[in-house]
Every structure is written in structure tokens, then in C-alpha cells.
Amino acid sequence: MRWLKEERGATVVIAALAMAGLIGVVGLAVDAGAIYLERRELATAADAAALAIAEDCALGAKACDTATAGATAATLADANSRDGTSAVAGLSLDPSGKTVTVTAGSRNPDGTTKVRPFFAQVVGWDGMTVEASATAIWGYPRTVRTFLPLVISECEFPRGTPVPTPERILYFHDGNNAEECNAVAGMDTDGDGKLSGGFGWLLSPGGCDAMHTAGYWESADPGSSPPDVCDPAEFRLLVGDEIPLPIFDDIEGVGDGGRYHLAGFGLFHVTGYNFGGQYKAPSNQTAPCSGDERCISGYFTSGTVFEGEPGGQDWGFVIVKLTG
């Protein structure tokens, strides 16, 4: 059966070639996976570095120059690497334009930059240098995501007020304890010389949190209680936290059809509130006011938020955002 022996020999050769091909495909997949993982880590490093530099520049926490930014980028590039070493392949900082771009690159412990393949080196490929870039911008917020449909009068936090402010209690503007103030330049767009104090509620049909933009009129939610879309549990989570809140510099009407003109945003540290019913914190007994009064306690502070758009005025805090 000579023909049978020859056929068996051909089968062995085919099987060997198929196995070699399969090993090659698996090897390429492993090498491609290693490169993908490295690029993903470098993207994380570049994001972290760009955001950190932008925040430092925005808050004045460090010098906003290339040398300082480079040191920050190098530290974060290493911190986001599996082996603790990555390279800052590029850095572009524009303080006047409020933008920074960081490029993180692969680097081995011996200082070389190519990601070494596991299998492809048998065919003469010695790897490749991998890079990833991120761009961040910073500035004072023009648009911000807020977590309460509550709007505070500029009477309570005039533009340019130093932060952090002393802790105090703010009252609903139709309550007994909220007082109007004399309007100054930039306030009171209807020209009556007065501005309501305290706070009010914004109409928020989509839920408690929403994006708001300075320079626009927004509809008021009637009544002194929070909008129906807000869950008491959502409010309790905000106690002890800093949240951005809109600030109004004019008001038209009250109740249905009323409107607030948004001037900007303040970062408010919430310590307690009494909005009636289940809306009391830290507890029913320790809320900052009682009875029919509606109030929120806390203080304005500085800090950073990451959801929204820059391009607004200085109300004590900044926005930092990745753009690429």
C-alpha cells in the first residue's frame, strides 16, 4: 500500500504547516494585545497628566510653566504604567490659551522605548514605540452640570467675594428671613434697582441634575418646596459635599411663569437644609431652620469641576475638561 504511506506522509506535512500557521496567528494576536494594552495605559497616563496640569494652572497650585508641567507629567506617566516607567514624549502648554497637550510614550526599564514583541521577533521585528496624547482646557465655568435645581441670589454671593466664605444660612426668597439687596452694576437687568435675596427653585423636568449656562433666563419652579422630580435620598447624598449652584442677578415674576437670569455659578459646600417634609438634613432635629421656613446652610468655596464648558466669569472655582 505505497500510496497509503505517501498519503499519510502528506497529511503530516499539512498538519505541521497548519500548526505553524496557527502558532503564528496566536503569536501575532499576543503581540498586538500587548501593544493595545500599552497604548491604553499611555492614554490613561496622558489623560491624568493633562488634567492635573490644567488644574494646577487653573487654581495656581503650581507654576504654570513647561518645566513644572513636565515634572507633573513625568510623575503621572510613571504612576500609570505597569512597570512604573513611561516617557513624556511631548508637552505643549499654552497658559494664555488655557490649554495643555501631553503625549505619553512607551519606555522600558532599560531606557529603550520600543514595546518588545513576544513572537514576532523570530521574523526579525523588534517592536515599536507606542504613544498616546491628551489635551485639556481650563477656565471659569460658563456651562456646568448642577445637582440641585436650586438658584442663589447674587445678593448672597456678589462676584469677586473671597472664598471660602463663612458658613451661613440662606432662605427661600419668599420667606420671612430672605432680604432683597440694592442692585449694583451687572445686577438687576430689569432696572428696578432691587434684587431678591436668598434662593429659589428652577424648573427641572428632566430630573434634579441638569446642565445650565450663564447668561440665559430659566423658568422658575413655583412654590418653596423642591421640584417633584427630586428624590429626598438624592438630597441627603449632597450634605458634606461641594456642588456647583447657579447664581441669579435678576428675577421676573414669581410662581408659574417666573424666570431667573443666570449670571454664573458658585461652588457651595452643603452642611444642611430644611425644604419641608422629608427634605431635612442632617436630621429632622438638626436642620438649620424649622417650621415653615425653607433654608439651606453651607458656604461658598473654591475647587474644580469636570462637567461643563469654560468661558465664564470668576465666581471662585474652575472647570477642567479633556478635549482630545
Secondary structure, DSSP 8 states (H G I E B T S, - for coil): -HHHHHHHHHHHHHHHHHHHHHHHHHHHHHHHHHHHHHHHHHHHHHHHHHHHHHHHHHHTSS--SHHHHHHHHHHHHHHTSTTS-EEEEEEEEETTTTEEEEEEEE--TTS--EE--SSGGGGT---EE-EEEEEEEEESEEEEEESS-EEEETTTS-TT--SS---EEEEBTTSSS---EE--TTS-TT-SSEE--SEEEB--TT-S-EEEETTSEEEB-SSSS--TT--HHHHHTTTTSEEEEEEEEEEE-SSTT-EEEEEEEEEEEEEEEEEETTEEES-TTT-SS-TT--EEEEEEE--EE-SEEE----SS-EEEEE--
